[in-house]
Amino acid sequence: MGIKPKLLFGGDLKWNASDWTASDDRVRGGKSQSYLTPIPTDTALAEFHGHLDITALGAAGFASQRTTSATTTWDLSAYDGINLSIEDGDEKMYTFILKDELLDPDPESGRERASVNWEVDFRVPERKVEEEEEEEEVVVVDGKGRRKEGRAGAVYMPWKDFKPTYRGREMKDVEKPIDLESIRRVSLMTRSFFGTQEGDFSLTLRSIEAVTVDKEGEDGCVSAEKTGGDGEDQCSDPDPGNSIRKRSEELGGGMTAQQQPSQSWLQWIWARCFKR
């Protein structure tokens, strides 16, 4: 049998605010602030939200939430990547981060020492609108009674897309790949990308899970090639409703992080100066 998705946060596990803590640019004198708040009316959902400031640190702001446990270890070696199920979000660029090493605190300052991050940048897919709804504005309200931003879907991030960084800079000469047998920390971040984005942000998540994919990209399955067989792909759940593509369609969109269009400097300047 194939391997079912491994739920890390959300869904049936529900979200717990005590599992997360802020790691914002305030540690460097910045003014950004982030929160991870379970939705009171639906504990299967949690909102990563706050304010991204670029005034205090010269356009170098960041706001993030990371897991609090220093003892939890996830073995994700049997899986092919991470799937984020996103209920609602804005147009900002976000970053998903994994760590496979936590260093002991600095003996003099007591602060945690920096180690390598493995990260992927992504945007929330645009929500699909049915043809009969296109002529009128569709107002969707979340668990807090607020209007949703119009973006939702699934974002799949295969391991090959995770880039090693150290203190925000990509590392080109990493000696070893990410240790998927010993993932120690999960983080969500939004940052200014040198002043190209700022202000309030909001990302409502349903779940974070590790998934396997078959040759056509459906989770919950292991391809015959991977299992060493020559027959059909093996799936732990034959229900096609469990596929990444199916769930993306239900939420209104979905793609891998690398398939998402990037914004050029010219596009950003045009949007900032002429589309207000």
Secondary structure, DSSP 4 states (H G I P E B T S, - for coil): -----EEEEEGGG---GGGEEE--GGGGT---EEEEEEETTEEEEEEEEEEE--TTTTS--EEEEEE--SS--B--TTS-EEEEEEEEE-S--EEEEEES--PPPPTTT-PPPP--EEEEEE-PPBPP--GGGTTS----B-TTSPBP-SEEEEEEEEGGGPEEEETTEE-S--SS---TT-B-EEEEEEE-TTTT--EEEEEEEEEEEEE-B-TT--BTEE-HHHHT-SSPPEES---GGGSHHHHHHHHT-EEEGGGSPPPPHHHHHHHHHH--
